[in-house]
Amino acid sequence: MARDFDIKGAPRLFLIRKSSFDPHWEATNQKIRHIAGKSITLLIKNQGVGDIYRIHAASKLHGMDGVDFNLASIPGDFDVESSEPFDPVYMRKLFNLGYRQAKEGYPWAKKPPAFE
């Protein structure tokens, strides 16, 4: 694919996921609207994980075996919760974490989760 565009060197792929891959347990209210809301949230999260696997597989199917795959995500130990949709305190803490990690040399994952 890179040769189709006359790109020199090995192709590089960078994916940034604005979420963690680690499961997060929490009790759910037993009312149907709460269960449905939680189900939709989990569906969306897992669809995002599936997208990463599909992107990785597609890069292999299209002859990009030498692709430099790089994946970033929010670490599982980041336990700050957002209290509202646009929470400046949460966003500042997340920004500070990302800034610190970038400054120290972010450890990009070279494969999707569980691809050991």
C-alpha positions as CSV (number, residue, x, y, z in Angstrom):
1,M,0.0,0.0,0.0
2,A,2.8,2.5,0.9
3,R,4.4,1.8,-2.5
4,D,1.1,2.8,-4.2
5,F,1.7,6.3,-3.0
6,D,5.5,6.3,-3.5
7,I,6.2,6.5,0.2
8,K,9.8,5.8,1.2
9,G,10.7,3.6,4.2
10,A,8.6,1.2,6.3
11,P,5.0,2.2,7.0
12,R,4.1,3.2,10.5
13,L,0.7,2.9,12.1
14,F,-0.2,4.9,15.3
15,L,-3.5,4.2,17.1
16,I,-4.5,6.2,20.1
17,R,-7.4,4.8,22.2
18,K,-9.1,7.2,24.6
19,S,-9.9,4.4,27.0
20,S,-8.4,1.6,29.0
21,F,-8.4,-2.0,27.9
22,D,-8.6,-3.2,31.5
23,P,-12.1,-4.3,32.7
24,H,-13.7,-2.0,35.2
25,W,-16.2,-3.7,37.6
26,E,-19.0,-1.7,39.2
27,A,-22.4,-2.6,40.6
28,T,-25.3,-1.7,38.4
29,N,-28.7,-0.6,39.6
30,Q,-31.2,-3.4,38.8
31,K,-33.6,-1.1,37.0
32,I,-33.9,-1.9,33.2
33,R,-32.8,1.6,32.1
34,H,-29.6,1.3,34.1
35,I,-28.9,-2.2,32.8
36,A,-29.6,-1.1,29.2
37,G,-27.4,1.9,29.6
38,K,-24.5,-0.2,31.0
39,S,-25.0,-2.7,28.2
40,I,-24.7,-0.1,25.6
41,T,-21.6,1.4,27.2
42,L,-19.9,-2.0,27.3
43,L,-21.0,-2.7,23.7
44,I,-19.4,0.6,22.5
45,K,-16.2,-0.1,24.5
46,N,-15.8,-3.6,23.1
47,Q,-16.6,-2.4,19.6
48,G,-13.6,-0.1,19.9
49,V,-11.4,-3.0,21.0
50,G,-12.7,-5.0,18.0
51,D,-11.8,-2.1,15.7
52,I,-8.2,-2.2,16.9
53,Y,-8.0,-5.9,16.0
54,R,-9.6,-5.3,12.6
55,I,-7.1,-2.5,11.8
56,H,-4.2,-4.7,12.9
57,A,-5.5,-7.6,10.7
58,A,-6.2,-5.3,7.7
59,S,-2.7,-4.0,7.9
60,K,-1.4,-7.6,7.6
61,L,-3.9,-8.6,4.8
62,H,-2.8,-5.7,2.6
63,G,0.8,-6.8,2.5
64,M,2.0,-4.5,5.3
65,D,3.7,-7.2,7.3
66,G,6.5,-4.9,8.0
67,V,4.2,-2.2,9.5
68,D,5.5,-0.6,12.6
69,F,2.3,-1.0,14.7
70,N,2.0,1.5,17.7
71,L,-0.9,1.6,20.1
72,A,-1.5,3.9,23.0
73,S,-4.3,3.8,25.6
74,I,-5.2,5.1,29.1
75,P,-3.4,2.8,31.6
76,G,-5.7,0.6,33.7
77,D,-4.4,2.1,36.9
78,F,-5.7,5.6,36.0
79,D,-8.6,5.5,38.4
80,V,-9.9,9.1,38.2
81,E,-13.6,9.3,37.4
82,S,-15.2,12.0,35.4
83,S,-18.1,13.6,37.3
84,E,-19.7,15.2,34.2
85,P,-19.5,15.0,30.4
86,F,-17.0,18.0,30.2
87,D,-15.1,17.6,33.5
88,P,-12.1,20.0,33.5
89,V,-10.6,18.4,36.7
90,Y,-10.6,14.9,35.0
91,M,-9.3,16.3,31.7
92,R,-6.4,18.1,33.5
93,K,-5.4,14.9,35.3
94,L,-5.6,12.9,32.1
95,F,-3.6,15.5,30.3
96,N,-0.9,15.6,33.0
97,L,-0.6,11.8,32.8
98,G,-0.2,11.9,29.1
99,Y,2.3,14.7,29.3
100,R,4.4,12.8,31.8
101,Q,4.3,9.6,29.8
102,A,5.3,11.4,26.6
103,K,8.1,13.2,28.4
104,E,9.5,9.9,29.7
105,G,9.1,8.2,26.3
106,Y,5.7,6.6,25.9
107,P,5.9,2.8,25.8
108,W,3.9,2.2,22.6
109,A,2.3,-1.3,22.5
110,K,3.5,-3.1,19.4
111,K,0.5,-5.5,19.2
112,P,-3.2,-5.3,20.2
113,P,-4.0,-6.4,23.7
114,A,-3.6,-10.2,24.4
115,F,-1.5,-10.7,21.3
116,E,1.4,-12.1,23.2
